[in-house]
């Protein structure tokens, strides 16, 4: 068992005893957290609760509080009930607000020797509960935001040099670089921390040209749970260097520094938007909308090979009416596409859209309402300007499922089969409420053309994928018990959504930052043929298994209980009561 910190039933004197030990170990003070929603800042919390930037600014808070057992929520927020009250609950009680790697090393070594679970938080922009946990020691990396641009960084083991950014693991980078004509493959949401982005593979609008974020890592400094500080690259510590480039953050160590290859910025960005939906709610119109959507989706690979990237949303039910500001509900899918292309002209984008609209009308036999936004061109710096308050979906209770779909799944199958799969994956538990199906057009030629020597532990399907596809639809009652709500949603996905993926794309994986962490086939979905090697590396660098995450490598050996906050072995060799007695008695050795 990984004991909570402090142990739930420990006498108060033991709580301060352990805190005192840790303070001396790291020559500083771990912050003992009070609930974020205190009477002193209640108004501020209520006003900013939906902003990811606000949660990122607090040591213990994460964007999706259902994974904290909905602990201490402000009135009016998703999951709030007066009966639940306010307590530290499923949030970490102690946070190491580190400023240097040596502090992290000492804190992690201290915790792992005492069987204390460790979690890592950068910004808390986390859909699967990886960066939080009750009674854990949390490592907050937000101070590691140094950034240095070097034009002649020497590649280890080579005489060649690269133009790179040397960044702290807590940097908020997005996909632009200030004060230089270089760009990086980063997230569109600037509140996404660099550590979580890069260690999970990472994608963005520039992926279509340059590949994944992790493809650009040439060196990293990693702190392991044993307290070792390792410099990892192609010449040294190659195994952990391979593992941290795509297999998931928070599993192998804390990355305090990255060396990232940059690319020239595009000369311009041309943007446009397209929406279409059925003209009325009759069954023929509904069928026409689905036929048009299937034809549109089948074109994604060709559009992307031509340089188009962006996001395509298909919305059904009442959500479509609200999302598109329509006077009434629509039949079938309402599709909204935001499309971009770089180093091109407005005329080229306009021609592409004209052909696309012609095909939509042909596929629907003229039964669509189609709206196109006139394309416009802008400087890439303006296109990439950060919007720190744009991410305002925090605080909700939701999970979703996804797959990385390629040409085989989108273009090479019949339109009839594609139409069928789109309908099935768009089903909602409450059809009258809402559902969203999203295609991020952010793979294609970029990841496919990356040299094999830069490939690492990222999901194997990225090299053939064109779209990162995500499906919602599970109904979560936010005021119900979080553990039971998550279990019910996972069961519904397992019955209604996951079988569709397994039939539609049986040999294809999922991007773990945007998929169902409760899937029965998570080892295949997230890791595939790389799992066994990753498990070997995990055991080498985290032998105490202090770093645990939902659907992480080796996670099936443990079970986390949102009610108690305990992380326990599925088949423990020892009696829990005996272990509790030992820890309360002050034994601090590894059990």
PLY file of the C-alpha trace (Angstrom):
ply
format ascii 1.0
element vertex 591
property float x
property float y
property float z
element edge 590
property int vertex1
property int vertex2
end_header
0.00 0.00 0.00
1.10 3.56 -0.70
0.26 5.34 2.51
-1.47 8.71 2.36
0.34 11.73 3.70
-0.56 12.22 6.45
-2.19 8.85 7.08
-5.93 9.34 7.43
-6.18 7.91 10.96
-2.86 9.21 12.28
-2.87 11.21 15.49
-2.36 14.93 14.91
1.14 14.76 16.39
2.18 12.34 13.63
0.90 14.72 10.95
3.22 17.46 12.12
5.97 14.92 12.77
5.99 13.94 9.08
5.69 17.54 7.89
8.64 18.51 10.06
10.74 15.68 8.59
9.93 16.82 5.05
10.72 20.45 5.76
14.15 19.50 7.01
14.70 17.18 4.05
14.10 19.83 1.39
15.41 22.81 3.39
12.13 24.57 2.88
8.45 24.41 3.65
5.90 22.26 1.89
2.71 24.27 1.80
-0.04 22.81 3.95
-3.12 23.62 1.94
-6.48 24.84 3.10
-9.40 24.35 0.73
-9.31 26.83 -2.12
-12.91 27.87 -1.48
-12.42 29.60 1.86
-14.64 32.38 3.22
-11.85 34.84 2.50
-12.00 34.50 -1.28
-15.42 33.01 -1.98
-16.54 35.75 -4.38
-13.35 35.53 -6.39
-13.62 31.74 -6.59
-17.21 31.87 -7.83
-16.38 34.43 -10.51
-13.32 32.61 -11.84
-14.12 28.96 -11.23
-14.62 28.14 -14.94
-11.26 29.60 -15.96
-8.43 27.11 -16.36
-6.01 29.95 -15.68
-7.47 30.38 -12.20
-7.04 26.72 -11.27
-3.52 26.81 -12.66
-2.62 29.63 -10.28
-3.36 27.58 -7.15
-1.03 24.82 -5.92
-3.67 22.15 -5.34
-6.52 22.99 -7.71
-7.23 21.20 -10.99
-9.63 22.04 -13.78
-11.96 19.05 -13.35
-12.95 18.70 -9.73
-14.86 15.45 -10.11
-11.44 13.78 -9.75
-11.00 15.49 -6.38
-14.29 13.98 -5.15
-15.85 17.41 -5.73
-14.12 18.68 -2.63
-15.01 22.18 -1.48
-16.78 23.65 -4.50
-18.16 27.19 -4.65
-21.96 27.66 -4.78
-23.28 27.53 -8.32
-20.47 25.38 -9.70
-20.91 21.96 -11.24
-21.06 19.37 -8.46
-21.84 21.78 -5.62
-24.22 20.68 -2.87
-24.65 22.30 0.52
-24.64 18.88 2.17
-21.13 18.11 0.97
-19.70 21.14 2.70
-16.08 22.16 2.38
-13.01 20.13 3.27
-9.65 19.27 1.75
-11.24 15.98 0.65
-9.68 14.54 -2.48
-7.15 17.35 -2.90
-3.49 16.99 -1.90
-2.90 18.38 1.57
0.81 19.08 1.17
2.37 20.73 -1.89
6.06 21.23 -2.58
6.27 24.63 -4.27
9.75 23.91 -5.59
12.11 26.39 -7.20
14.98 24.03 -8.02
15.44 20.42 -9.01
17.31 19.49 -5.86
14.25 20.32 -3.75
12.11 18.04 -5.89
14.71 15.27 -5.68
14.84 15.39 -1.89
11.06 15.58 -1.54
10.46 12.64 -3.88
13.13 10.50 -2.24
11.68 11.31 1.17
8.15 10.37 0.08
9.03 7.21 -1.83
10.98 5.79 1.13
7.82 6.14 3.23
5.39 4.65 0.68
3.75 8.02 0.11
2.10 8.56 -3.25
3.48 11.44 -5.34
1.52 13.49 -7.87
2.82 16.16 -10.22
0.95 19.31 -11.16
1.88 22.00 -13.63
-1.40 23.74 -14.48
-3.99 21.08 -13.65
-5.34 21.13 -17.22
-6.04 17.45 -16.81
-9.08 15.47 -18.01
-8.17 12.17 -16.33
-7.27 13.06 -12.74
-3.53 12.48 -13.12
-2.37 15.60 -11.29
-4.31 15.26 -8.05
-5.02 12.80 -5.28
-5.97 12.72 -1.61
-3.21 12.42 0.97
-0.50 12.69 -1.65
2.64 14.75 -1.74
2.14 17.05 -4.71
5.04 18.50 -6.70
4.04 21.85 -8.24
6.25 22.81 -11.18
4.88 26.27 -11.92
8.15 27.96 -10.87
10.08 26.15 -13.59
9.27 28.64 -16.33
12.69 29.77 -17.44
13.10 29.98 -21.20
16.28 30.44 -23.24
16.56 30.57 -27.02
19.78 29.15 -28.46
20.55 29.12 -32.15
23.55 26.78 -31.96
22.80 24.09 -29.37
25.02 21.08 -30.02
23.24 17.74 -30.41
24.69 15.20 -27.93
27.02 12.77 -29.68
27.14 14.89 -32.82
28.90 17.89 -34.28
25.59 19.21 -35.58
23.71 22.06 -33.93
20.05 23.00 -33.63
17.97 26.08 -33.03
16.28 25.24 -29.72
14.33 26.52 -26.77
15.57 25.44 -23.35
12.46 25.55 -21.17
11.48 24.73 -17.62
8.97 21.93 -17.20
6.27 24.32 -15.99
6.52 26.72 -18.93
3.32 27.90 -20.64
4.40 28.01 -24.23
1.50 27.53 -26.60
2.77 27.23 -30.15
4.54 30.54 -30.58
7.91 31.94 -29.64
8.29 35.54 -28.59
11.13 37.73 -29.84
12.26 35.37 -32.57
11.06 34.09 -35.90
10.78 30.53 -34.62
7.80 28.42 -33.57
7.23 25.21 -31.64
4.59 22.52 -31.85
2.51 23.34 -28.81
-1.05 23.51 -27.57
-3.57 26.05 -28.80
-4.69 26.55 -25.20
-1.87 28.55 -23.64
-2.83 27.30 -20.17
-1.60 23.80 -21.04
1.67 23.20 -19.21
4.68 22.14 -21.21
5.32 19.03 -19.10
1.93 17.44 -19.65
1.90 18.45 -23.31
5.28 17.04 -24.29
5.37 13.90 -22.16
2.04 12.73 -23.59
3.07 13.28 -27.21
1.41 16.62 -27.77
-0.25 18.08 -30.83
-1.28 21.45 -32.21
-2.16 23.27 -35.41
1.47 23.10 -36.55
1.55 19.30 -36.21
0.31 19.00 -39.77
3.70 20.33 -40.91
6.13 19.40 -38.13
4.79 16.37 -36.26
4.21 15.92 -32.54
5.50 18.05 -29.70
7.48 15.09 -28.36
9.23 14.62 -31.72
11.08 17.87 -30.99
12.54 16.95 -27.58
16.31 16.52 -27.84
17.14 16.50 -24.14
15.37 16.50 -20.80
16.31 16.74 -17.13
14.29 14.22 -15.12
13.94 13.79 -11.36
13.00 10.22 -10.41
11.05 9.04 -7.39
14.30 7.82 -5.84
15.64 11.37 -5.92
18.03 10.97 -8.85
18.48 13.92 -11.21
19.16 12.59 -14.69
20.06 14.29 -17.95
18.45 12.18 -20.66
19.06 12.30 -24.40
20.04 10.01 -27.27
23.45 9.39 -25.69
22.66 8.84 -22.00
19.73 7.46 -20.03
18.19 6.58 -23.36
15.48 4.37 -21.89
13.82 7.02 -19.74
14.39 9.56 -22.52
12.38 7.28 -24.80
9.65 6.78 -22.17
9.00 10.45 -21.36
8.50 11.31 -25.03
4.87 10.29 -25.37
3.90 7.61 -22.85
2.39 9.98 -20.34
3.36 12.51 -17.71
3.53 11.80 -14.01
4.65 8.19 -14.45
8.43 8.10 -14.74
9.55 11.27 -12.98
9.34 15.06 -12.91
10.78 16.75 -15.98
12.27 20.06 -14.85
13.88 21.06 -18.14
13.33 20.40 -21.85
15.49 21.17 -24.86
13.07 21.58 -27.77
13.84 22.00 -31.45
12.19 25.04 -33.03
10.92 25.59 -36.57
10.59 28.69 -38.75
7.30 30.48 -38.23
4.82 30.38 -41.11
4.63 33.52 -43.21
0.90 33.84 -42.66
-2.25 32.07 -41.52
-5.45 32.00 -43.56
-8.59 31.27 -41.54
-12.21 30.53 -42.32
-15.24 28.81 -40.84
-18.00 26.60 -42.16
-21.29 25.43 -40.65
-24.04 23.23 -42.03
-27.18 21.53 -40.75
-30.50 20.17 -41.99
-33.10 22.65 -43.18
-35.87 21.16 -41.03
-36.49 18.35 -38.54
-37.96 15.77 -40.91
-36.40 12.32 -41.26
-35.30 12.90 -44.89
-33.53 16.07 -43.82
-31.84 14.24 -40.95
-30.58 11.55 -43.34
-29.33 14.25 -45.70
-27.33 15.91 -42.93
-25.69 12.61 -41.94
-24.85 11.85 -45.58
-23.22 15.26 -45.96
-21.27 14.83 -42.74
-19.98 11.43 -43.85
-18.86 12.89 -47.17
-17.14 15.78 -45.38
-15.34 13.44 -42.95
-14.15 11.25 -45.81
-12.35 14.29 -47.25
-10.34 15.08 -44.11
-7.18 13.22 -45.22
-7.14 14.89 -48.65
-7.82 18.32 -47.16
-4.98 17.85 -44.69
-2.58 16.60 -47.35
-3.39 19.91 -49.04
-2.35 21.85 -45.93
-5.67 22.42 -44.16
-5.84 22.04 -40.39
-8.35 23.02 -37.72
-11.25 21.60 -35.72
-14.57 20.12 -36.84
-17.40 19.74 -34.32
-20.57 17.74 -34.87
-23.27 18.63 -32.35
-26.64 16.99 -31.86
-29.74 17.60 -29.77
-30.37 20.73 -27.76
-26.67 21.38 -27.56
-26.63 22.12 -31.31
-29.32 24.74 -30.93
-27.43 26.46 -28.13
-23.96 26.07 -29.68
-24.92 27.57 -33.06
-27.53 30.04 -31.69
-30.31 28.50 -33.78
-33.99 29.38 -33.30
-34.93 25.71 -32.93
-33.43 22.23 -32.62
-32.15 20.52 -35.76
-32.36 16.96 -37.03
-29.13 15.04 -37.29
-25.74 16.65 -36.88
-25.06 20.37 -36.91
-21.46 20.70 -38.07
-19.17 23.61 -37.26
-15.67 23.72 -38.74
-12.85 26.16 -38.01
-10.27 25.75 -40.74
-6.75 27.16 -41.11
-3.90 26.91 -43.56
-0.41 28.38 -43.45
1.80 29.89 -46.14
-1.12 30.11 -48.54
-3.49 32.67 -50.04
-7.05 33.74 -49.41
-7.84 32.72 -52.97
-6.64 29.17 -52.43
-8.73 28.82 -49.28
-11.75 30.30 -51.05
-11.42 27.78 -53.91
-11.17 24.89 -51.45
-14.29 26.04 -49.63
-16.23 26.48 -52.86
-15.51 22.87 -53.87
-16.34 21.67 -50.39
-19.74 23.41 -50.36
-20.55 21.98 -53.79
-19.88 18.47 -52.49
-21.98 19.07 -49.36
-24.98 20.14 -51.42
-24.54 17.15 -53.72
-24.28 14.68 -50.84
-27.38 16.14 -49.14
-29.30 16.69 -52.38
-29.57 20.36 -51.55
-31.18 19.86 -48.16
-28.65 21.77 -46.05
-28.30 25.26 -44.68
-24.63 26.09 -45.29
-22.80 29.16 -44.01
-19.22 30.06 -44.93
-17.10 32.77 -43.34
-15.04 34.71 -45.85
-11.38 33.65 -45.51
-8.90 36.20 -44.22
-5.13 36.28 -43.91
-3.08 37.50 -40.95
0.46 37.49 -39.69
1.30 34.29 -37.81
2.20 36.25 -34.68
-1.31 37.71 -34.59
-2.83 34.31 -35.25
-0.81 32.78 -32.41
-1.28 35.56 -29.85
-2.08 34.00 -26.47
-5.54 34.33 -24.95
-4.99 33.53 -21.30
-8.67 33.68 -20.36
-10.02 31.83 -23.39
-10.19 28.43 -21.69
-13.41 28.70 -19.71
-14.62 25.11 -19.50
-13.01 24.23 -16.18
-15.07 23.04 -13.26
-17.35 20.78 -15.30
-17.99 17.08 -14.74
-17.33 15.10 -17.89
-15.35 12.31 -19.44
-15.06 11.32 -23.06
-13.60 8.74 -25.38
-11.48 9.01 -28.49
-9.38 7.47 -31.23
-6.69 8.47 -33.71
-8.32 7.90 -37.09
-6.45 7.58 -40.37
-7.19 7.34 -44.07
-8.25 3.71 -43.72
-10.98 4.64 -41.23
-12.11 7.83 -42.98
-11.58 7.57 -46.72
-11.02 3.95 -47.65
-14.24 2.58 -46.19
-17.61 2.96 -47.88
-19.66 6.09 -47.27
-22.42 3.84 -45.95
-20.14 2.36 -43.28
-18.71 5.76 -42.38
-22.23 7.17 -42.06
-23.16 4.28 -39.78
-20.13 4.70 -37.52
-20.63 8.46 -37.25
-24.21 7.94 -36.13
-23.25 5.26 -33.62
-20.36 7.17 -32.06
-22.59 10.26 -31.79
-25.23 8.58 -29.64
-26.00 10.31 -26.34
-27.17 8.78 -23.09
-29.78 11.52 -22.97
-30.68 12.17 -26.63
-32.68 15.27 -25.74
-29.78 16.89 -23.97
-26.52 17.10 -25.88
-23.68 15.33 -27.58
-20.45 16.43 -29.18
-18.15 14.67 -31.62
-14.91 16.51 -32.37
-12.29 16.00 -35.05
-8.98 17.78 -34.50
-7.30 17.88 -37.92
-3.84 17.88 -36.37
-1.88 14.89 -37.60
-1.51 13.65 -41.18
1.64 14.44 -43.15
3.55 16.02 -40.24
3.81 13.02 -37.87
4.11 10.61 -40.80
7.18 12.36 -42.20
9.13 12.61 -38.93
12.32 10.49 -39.22
12.02 7.18 -37.39
14.99 7.98 -35.17
12.88 10.72 -33.52
9.99 8.35 -32.78
9.66 7.30 -29.15
6.94 6.07 -26.78
4.08 8.10 -28.29
1.02 6.15 -29.42
1.95 4.21 -32.52
-1.21 5.34 -34.35
0.00 8.94 -34.61
2.17 7.96 -37.59
-0.82 6.96 -39.72
-3.53 9.12 -38.13
-5.09 12.22 -39.62
-7.57 13.18 -36.92
-7.68 13.11 -33.16
-11.35 12.22 -32.71
-13.20 12.67 -29.41
-16.76 11.70 -28.48
-18.80 12.80 -25.49
-22.32 11.66 -24.59
-22.25 10.10 -21.12
-24.62 11.81 -18.73
-22.95 12.66 -15.42
-25.11 13.99 -12.63
-22.59 16.36 -11.11
-24.29 16.43 -7.71
-24.24 12.65 -7.31
-21.40 10.81 -5.65
-18.34 11.34 -7.92
-17.04 7.79 -7.61
-20.39 6.31 -8.57
-20.92 8.88 -11.33
-17.57 8.11 -12.93
-18.20 4.38 -12.68
-21.63 4.72 -14.30
-20.28 6.89 -17.12
-17.44 4.45 -17.74
-19.89 1.55 -17.88
-22.09 3.42 -20.36
-19.09 4.17 -22.57
-18.07 0.51 -22.40
-21.50 -0.55 -23.64
-22.24 2.18 -26.17
-19.08 3.87 -27.45
-16.03 1.66 -27.05
-17.55 -1.20 -29.12
-18.01 1.26 -31.99
-14.33 2.22 -31.95
-13.29 -1.44 -31.72
-15.29 -2.29 -34.81
-14.53 0.90 -36.75
-10.81 1.06 -35.91
-9.78 -2.27 -34.32
-6.04 -1.78 -34.80
-5.93 1.91 -33.88
-4.94 3.56 -30.61
-6.02 6.62 -28.65
-4.30 9.77 -27.43
-4.31 9.44 -23.64
-4.79 13.17 -23.03
-8.07 12.98 -24.92
-9.61 9.56 -24.39
-11.37 7.29 -21.92
-9.04 6.39 -19.08
-11.55 3.81 -17.84
-11.61 1.78 -21.05
-11.36 -1.98 -20.57
-8.69 -2.08 -23.29
-6.60 0.88 -22.06
-3.28 -0.98 -22.43
-3.94 -1.49 -26.12
-5.58 1.90 -26.63
-2.81 4.02 -25.07
0.37 1.95 -25.34
-0.15 -0.97 -27.72
3.02 -2.91 -28.55
5.14 -0.53 -26.43
3.54 -1.44 -23.11
5.93 -4.19 -21.99
9.00 -2.05 -22.59
7.40 0.87 -20.75
6.56 -1.35 -17.77
10.19 -2.45 -17.58
11.36 1.18 -17.59
8.72 2.13 -15.03
9.98 -0.56 -12.64
13.55 0.60 -13.11
13.02 4.30 -12.42
10.06 4.12 -10.01
10.68 0.89 -8.09
8.48 1.96 -5.17
5.59 2.73 -7.57
5.14 6.09 -5.91
3.95 7.65 -9.19
0.49 6.35 -10.08
-2.05 7.54 -12.63
-5.38 6.33 -13.95
-4.60 3.94 -16.84
-0.89 4.62 -16.36
1.78 2.01 -16.93
1.46 -0.60 -14.18
-1.64 1.08 -12.75
-3.69 -2.12 -12.81
-1.76 -3.31 -9.77
-3.44 -0.61 -7.70
-6.91 0.79 -7.05
-7.62 4.36 -6.00
-10.74 5.02 -3.93
-12.21 8.51 -4.28
-14.14 8.03 -1.04
-11.24 7.19 1.24
-8.38 8.66 -0.75
-6.43 5.42 -0.35
-4.39 3.83 -3.12
-4.28 0.12 -2.39
-2.87 -2.95 -4.09
-5.49 -5.01 -5.85
-4.05 -8.19 -4.30
-2.15 -7.03 -1.22
0.14 -9.57 0.37
-0.31 -8.12 3.83
-3.23 -7.27 6.03
-4.25 -3.60 5.83
-4.78 -3.35 9.59
-1.25 -4.55 10.29
0.20 -1.97 7.91
-1.89 0.82 9.45
-0.60 -0.08 12.91
3.00 0.07 11.71
2.71 3.49 10.09
0.83 5.05 13.01
3.49 3.68 15.33
5.98 5.90 13.54
7.75 3.33 11.39
9.13 5.21 8.39
10.93 2.50 6.47
9.64 1.25 3.13
7.09 -1.47 3.86
0 1
1 2
2 3
3 4
4 5
5 6
6 7
7 8
8 9
9 10
10 11
11 12
12 13
13 14
14 15
15 16
16 17
17 18
18 19
19 20
20 21
21 22
22 23
23 24
24 25
25 26
26 27
27 28
28 29
29 30
30 31
31 32
32 33
33 34
34 35
35 36
36 37
37 38
38 39
39 40
40 41
41 42
42 43
43 44
44 45
45 46
46 47
47 48
48 49
49 50
50 51
51 52
52 53
53 54
54 55
55 56
56 57
57 58
58 59
59 60
60 61
61 62
62 63
63 64
64 65
65 66
66 67
67 68
68 69
69 70
70 71
71 72
72 73
73 74
74 75
75 76
76 77
77 78
78 79
79 80
80 81
81 82
82 83
83 84
84 85
85 86
86 87
87 88
88 89
89 90
90 91
91 92
92 93
93 94
94 95
95 96
96 97
97 98
98 99
99 100
100 101
101 102
102 103
103 104
104 105
105 106
106 107
107 108
108 109
109 110
110 111
111 112
112 113
113 114
114 115
115 116
116 117
117 118
118 119
119 120
120 121
121 122
122 123
123 124
124 125
125 126
126 127
127 128
128 129
129 130
130 131
131 132
132 133
133 134
134 135
135 136
136 137
137 138
138 139
139 140
140 141
141 142
142 143
143 144
144 145
145 146
146 147
147 148
148 149
149 150
150 151
151 152
152 153
153 154
154 155
155 156
156 157
157 158
158 159
159 160
160 161
161 162
162 163
163 164
164 165
165 166
166 167
167 168
168 169
169 170
170 171
171 172
172 173
173 174
174 175
175 176
176 177
177 178
178 179
179 180
180 181
181 182
182 183
183 184
184 185
185 186
186 187
187 188
188 189
189 190
190 191
191 192
192 193
193 194
194 195
195 196
196 197
197 198
198 199
199 200
200 201
201 202
202 203
203 204
204 205
205 206
206 207
207 208
208 209
209 210
210 211
211 212
212 213
213 214
214 215
215 216
216 217
217 218
218 219
219 220
220 221
221 222
222 223
223 224
224 225
225 226
226 227
227 228
228 229
229 230
230 231
231 232
232 233
233 234
234 235
235 236
236 237
237 238
238 239
239 240
240 241
241 242
242 243
243 244
244 245
245 246
246 247
247 248
248 249
249 250
250 251
251 252
252 253
253 254
254 255
255 256
256 257
257 258
258 259
259 260
260 261
261 262
262 263
263 264
264 265
265 266
266 267
267 268
268 269
269 270
270 271
271 272
272 273
273 274
274 275
275 276
276 277
277 278
278 279
279 280
280 281
281 282
282 283
283 284
284 285
285 286
286 287
287 288
288 289
289 290
290 291
291 292
292 293
293 294
294 295
295 296
296 297
297 298
298 299
299 300
300 301
301 302
302 303
303 304
304 305
305 306
306 307
307 308
308 309
309 310
310 311
311 312
312 313
313 314
314 315
315 316
316 317
317 318
318 319
319 320
320 321
321 322
322 323
323 324
324 325
325 326
326 327
327 328
328 329
329 330
330 331
331 332
332 333
333 334
334 335
335 336
336 337
337 338
338 339
339 340
340 341
341 342
342 343
343 344
344 345
345 346
346 347
347 348
348 349
349 350
350 351
351 352
352 353
353 354
354 355
355 356
356 357
357 358
358 359
359 360
360 361
361 362
362 363
363 364
364 365
365 366
366 367
367 368
368 369
369 370
370 371
371 372
372 373
373 374
374 375
375 376
376 377
377 378
378 379
379 380
380 381
381 382
382 383
383 384
384 385
385 386
386 387
387 388
388 389
389 390
390 391
391 392
392 393
393 394
394 395
395 396
396 397
397 398
398 399
399 400
400 401
401 402
402 403
403 404
404 405
405 406
406 407
407 408
408 409
409 410
410 411
411 412
412 413
413 414
414 415
415 416
416 417
417 418
418 419
419 420
420 421
421 422
422 423
423 424
424 425
425 426
426 427
427 428
428 429
429 430
430 431
431 432
432 433
433 434
434 435
435 436
436 437
437 438
438 439
439 440
440 441
441 442
442 443
443 444
444 445
445 446
446 447
447 448
448 449
449 450
450 451
451 452
452 453
453 454
454 455
455 456
456 457
457 458
458 459
459 460
460 461
461 462
462 463
463 464
464 465
465 466
466 467
467 468
468 469
469 470
470 471
471 472
472 473
473 474
474 475
475 476
476 477
477 478
478 479
479 480
480 481
481 482
482 483
483 484
484 485
485 486
486 487
487 488
488 489
489 490
490 491
491 492
492 493
493 494
494 495
495 496
496 497
497 498
498 499
499 500
500 501
501 502
502 503
503 504
504 505
505 506
506 507
507 508
508 509
509 510
510 511
511 512
512 513
513 514
514 515
515 516
516 517
517 518
518 519
519 520
520 521
521 522
522 523
523 524
524 525
525 526
526 527
527 528
528 529
529 530
530 531
531 532
532 533
533 534
534 535
535 536
536 537
537 538
538 539
539 540
540 541
541 542
542 543
543 544
544 545
545 546
546 547
547 548
548 549
549 550
550 551
551 552
552 553
553 554
554 555
555 556
556 557
557 558
558 559
559 560
560 561
561 562
562 563
563 564
564 565
565 566
566 567
567 568
568 569
569 570
570 571
571 572
572 573
573 574
574 575
575 576
576 577
577 578
578 579
579 580
580 581
581 582
582 583
583 584
584 585
585 586
586 587
587 588
588 589
589 590
